[in-house]
């Protein structure tokens, strides 16, 4: 079994709860969201309980709940402090670790 950091487990549970709340606010049953997402209700329950699923499955549920665009926007690196500071710099084609000379 792979170790999952506590902060990641907590975030998964929180996101699952928020998705369940959004589903309920939209007046959708678990079956309705599962059908529209092309998944089973068991998989939806796993997502809502913060368990691991494939990202494409999660994205399909986010789309049905009208939350996909917000998640995509939230991952924009130029919306982070580092991204805003370095926005004027050209992105490197690749990133390699710096060599340490002793």
C-alpha positions as protocol buffer text, in pm:
chain_id: "A"
residue {
  index: 1
  type: UNK
  ca { x: 0 y: 0 z: 0 }
}
residue {
  index: 2
  type: UNK
  ca { x: 127 y: 344 z: -93 }
}
residue {
  index: 3
  type: UNK
  ca { x: 166 y: 603 z: 182 }
}
residue {
  index: 4
  type: UNK
  ca { x: -68 y: 899 z: 135 }
}
residue {
  index: 5
  type: UNK
  ca { x: 26 y: 1211 z: 334 }
}
residue {
  index: 6
  type: UNK
  ca { x: -226 y: 1326 z: 592 }
}
residue {
  index: 7
  type: UNK
  ca { x: -277 y: 1661 z: 421 }
}
residue {
  index: 8
  type: UNK
  ca { x: -364 y: 1484 z: 94 }
}
residue {
  index: 9
  type: UNK
  ca { x: -609 y: 1247 z: 266 }
}
residue {
  index: 10
  type: UNK
  ca { x: -773 y: 1543 z: 440 }
}
residue {
  index: 11
  type: UNK
  ca { x: -798 y: 1738 z: 113 }
}
residue {
  index: 12
  type: UNK
  ca { x: -954 y: 1436 z: -60 }
}
residue {
  index: 13
  type: UNK
  ca { x: -1220 y: 1405 z: 209 }
}
residue {
  index: 14
  type: UNK
  ca { x: -1292 y: 1779 z: 197 }
}
residue {
  index: 15
  type: UNK
  ca { x: -1324 y: 1780 z: -182 }
}
residue {
  index: 16
  type: UNK
  ca { x: -1551 y: 1475 z: -165 }
}
residue {
  index: 17
  type: UNK
  ca { x: -1774 y: 1648 z: 89 }
}
residue {
  index: 18
  type: UNK
  ca { x: -1786 y: 1962 z: -124 }
}
residue {
  index: 19
  type: UNK
  ca { x: -1882 y: 1763 z: -433 }
}
residue {
  index: 20
  type: UNK
  ca { x: -2160 y: 1588 z: -238 }
}
residue {
  index: 21
  type: UNK
  ca { x: -2284 y: 1928 z: -113 }
}
residue {
  index: 22
  type: UNK
  ca { x: -2282 y: 2069 z: -468 }
}
residue {
  index: 23
  type: UNK
  ca { x: -2473 y: 1765 z: -594 }
}
residue {
  index: 24
  type: UNK
  ca { x: -2737 y: 1815 z: -324 }
}
residue {
  index: 25
  type: UNK
  ca { x: -2756 y: 2192 z: -383 }
}
residue {
  index: 26
  type: UNK
  ca { x: -2823 y: 2117 z: -751 }
}
residue {
  index: 27
  type: UNK
  ca { x: -3101 y: 1878 z: -649 }
}
residue {
  index: 28
  type: UNK
  ca { x: -2930 y: 1578 z: -810 }
}
residue {
  index: 29
  type: UNK
  ca { x: -2934 y: 1225 z: -677 }
}
residue {
  index: 30
  type: UNK
  ca { x: -2620 y: 1014 z: -672 }
}
residue {
  index: 31
  type: UNK
  ca { x: -2775 y: 798 z: -945 }
}
residue {
  index: 32
  type: UNK
  ca { x: -2837 y: 1102 z: -1167 }
}
residue {
  index: 33
  type: UNK
  ca { x: -2477 y: 1226 z: -1133 }
}
residue {
  index: 34
  type: UNK
  ca { x: -2338 y: 876 z: -1186 }
}
residue {
  index: 35
  type: UNK
  ca { x: -2547 y: 825 z: -1500 }
}
residue {
  index: 36
  type: UNK
  ca { x: -2452 y: 1165 z: -1644 }
}
residue {
  index: 37
  type: UNK
  ca { x: -2085 y: 1101 z: -1564 }
}
residue {
  index: 38
  type: UNK
  ca { x: -2084 y: 751 z: -1708 }
}
residue {
  index: 39
  type: UNK
  ca { x: -1979 y: 591 z: -1380 }
}
residue {
  index: 40
  type: UNK
  ca { x: -2142 y: 373 z: -1116 }
}
residue {
  index: 41
  type: UNK
  ca { x: -2295 y: 503 z: -796 }
}
residue {
  index: 42
  type: UNK
  ca { x: -2028 y: 302 z: -610 }
}
residue {
  index: 43
  type: UNK
  ca { x: -1757 y: 506 z: -782 }
}
residue {
  index: 44
  type: UNK
  ca { x: -1939 y: 830 z: -706 }
}
residue {
  index: 45
  type: UNK
  ca { x: -1964 y: 730 z: -339 }
}
residue {
  index: 46
  type: UNK
  ca { x: -1588 y: 663 z: -339 }
}
residue {
  index: 47
  type: UNK
  ca { x: -1528 y: 1014 z: -473 }
}
residue {
  index: 48
  type: UNK
  ca { x: -1763 y: 1168 z: -218 }
}
residue {
  index: 49
  type: UNK
  ca { x: -1587 y: 978 z: 61 }
}
residue {
  index: 50
  type: UNK
  ca { x: -1246 y: 1105 z: -51 }
}
residue {
  index: 51
  type: UNK
  ca { x: -1114 y: 777 z: -188 }
}
residue {
  index: 52
  type: UNK
  ca { x: -881 y: 753 z: -486 }
}
residue {
  index: 53
  type: UNK
  ca { x: -1022 y: 740 z: -839 }
}
residue {
  index: 54
  type: UNK
  ca { x: -876 y: 806 z: -1183 }
}
residue {
  index: 55
  type: UNK
  ca { x: -853 y: 1174 z: -1267 }
}
residue {
  index: 56
  type: UNK
  ca { x: -1066 y: 1143 z: -1581 }
}
residue {
  index: 57
  type: UNK
  ca { x: -1347 y: 997 z: -1367 }
}
residue {
  index: 58
  type: UNK
  ca { x: -1319 y: 1285 z: -1120 }
}
residue {
  index: 59
  type: UNK
  ca { x: -1318 y: 1537 z: -1406 }
}
residue {
  index: 60
  type: UNK
  ca { x: -1637 y: 1387 z: -1551 }
}
residue {
  index: 61
  type: UNK
  ca { x: -1812 y: 1432 z: -1217 }
}
residue {
  index: 62
  type: UNK
  ca { x: -1679 y: 1787 z: -1187 }
}
residue {
  index: 63
  type: UNK
  ca { x: -1818 y: 1864 z: -1533 }
}
residue {
  index: 64
  type: UNK
  ca { x: -2165 y: 1734 z: -1441 }
}
residue {
  index: 65
  type: UNK
  ca { x: -2157 y: 1945 z: -1123 }
}
residue {
  index: 66
  type: UNK
  ca { x: -2046 y: 2256 z: -1319 }
}
residue {
  index: 67
  type: UNK
  ca { x: -1720 y: 2274 z: -1122 }
}
residue {
  index: 68
  type: UNK
  ca { x: -1465 y: 2166 z: -1383 }
}
residue {
  index: 69
  type: UNK
  ca { x: -1384 y: 2519 z: -1506 }
}
residue {
  index: 70
  type: UNK
  ca { x: -1319 y: 2637 z: -1149 }
}
residue {
  index: 71
  type: UNK
  ca { x: -1077 y: 2350 z: -1090 }
}
residue {
  index: 72
  type: UNK
  ca { x: -896 y: 2418 z: -1417 }
}
residue {
  index: 73
  type: UNK
  ca { x: -871 y: 2788 z: -1325 }
}
residue {
  index: 74
  type: UNK
  ca { x: -745 y: 2700 z: -976 }
}
residue {
  index: 75
  type: UNK
  ca { x: -448 y: 2515 z: -1124 }
}
residue {
  index: 76
  type: UNK
  ca { x: -331 y: 2809 z: -1336 }
}
residue {
  index: 77
  type: UNK
  ca { x: 31 y: 2861 z: -1230 }
}
residue {
  index: 78
  type: UNK
  ca { x: 11 y: 3231 z: -1313 }
}
residue {
  index: 79
  type: UNK
  ca { x: -248 y: 3272 z: -1037 }
}
residue {
  index: 80
  type: UNK
  ca { x: 5 y: 3168 z: -771 }
}
residue {
  index: 81
  type: UNK
  ca { x: 247 y: 3403 z: -595 }
}
residue {
  index: 82
  type: UNK
  ca { x: 546 y: 3243 z: -771 }
}
residue {
  index: 83
  type: UNK
  ca { x: 369 y: 3252 z: -1107 }
}
residue {
  index: 84
  type: UNK
  ca { x: 283 y: 3620 z: -1075 }
}
residue {
  index: 85
  type: UNK
  ca { x: 640 y: 3704 z: -975 }
}
residue {
  index: 86
  type: UNK
  ca { x: 785 y: 3514 z: -1268 }
}
residue {
  index: 87
  type: UNK
  ca { x: 518 y: 3593 z: -1526 }
}
residue {
  index: 88
  type: UNK
  ca { x: 755 y: 3812 z: -1726 }
}
residue {
  index: 89
  type: UNK
  ca { x: 1017 y: 3538 z: -1749 }
}
residue {
  index: 90
  type: UNK
  ca { x: 1019 y: 3293 z: -2035 }
}
residue {
  index: 91
  type: UNK
  ca { x: 926 y: 2938 z: -1939 }
}
residue {
  index: 92
  type: UNK
  ca { x: 1215 y: 2696 z: -1983 }
}
residue {
  index: 93
  type: UNK
  ca { x: 1163 y: 2410 z: -2230 }
}
residue {
  index: 94
  type: UNK
  ca { x: 1265 y: 2162 z: -1960 }
}
residue {
  index: 95
  type: UNK
  ca { x: 1373 y: 2173 z: -1600 }
}
residue {
  index: 96
  type: UNK
  ca { x: 1675 y: 1981 z: -1480 }
}
residue {
  index: 97
  type: UNK
  ca { x: 1828 y: 1967 z: -1135 }
}
residue {
  index: 98
  type: UNK
  ca { x: 2126 y: 2194 z: -1091 }
}
residue {
  index: 99
  type: UNK
  ca { x: 2462 y: 2020 z: -1072 }
}
residue {
  index: 100
  type: UNK
  ca { x: 2635 y: 2049 z: -740 }
}
residue {
  index: 101
  type: UNK
  ca { x: 3011 y: 2088 z: -760 }
}
residue {
  index: 102
  type: UNK
  ca { x: 3220 y: 1983 z: -461 }
}
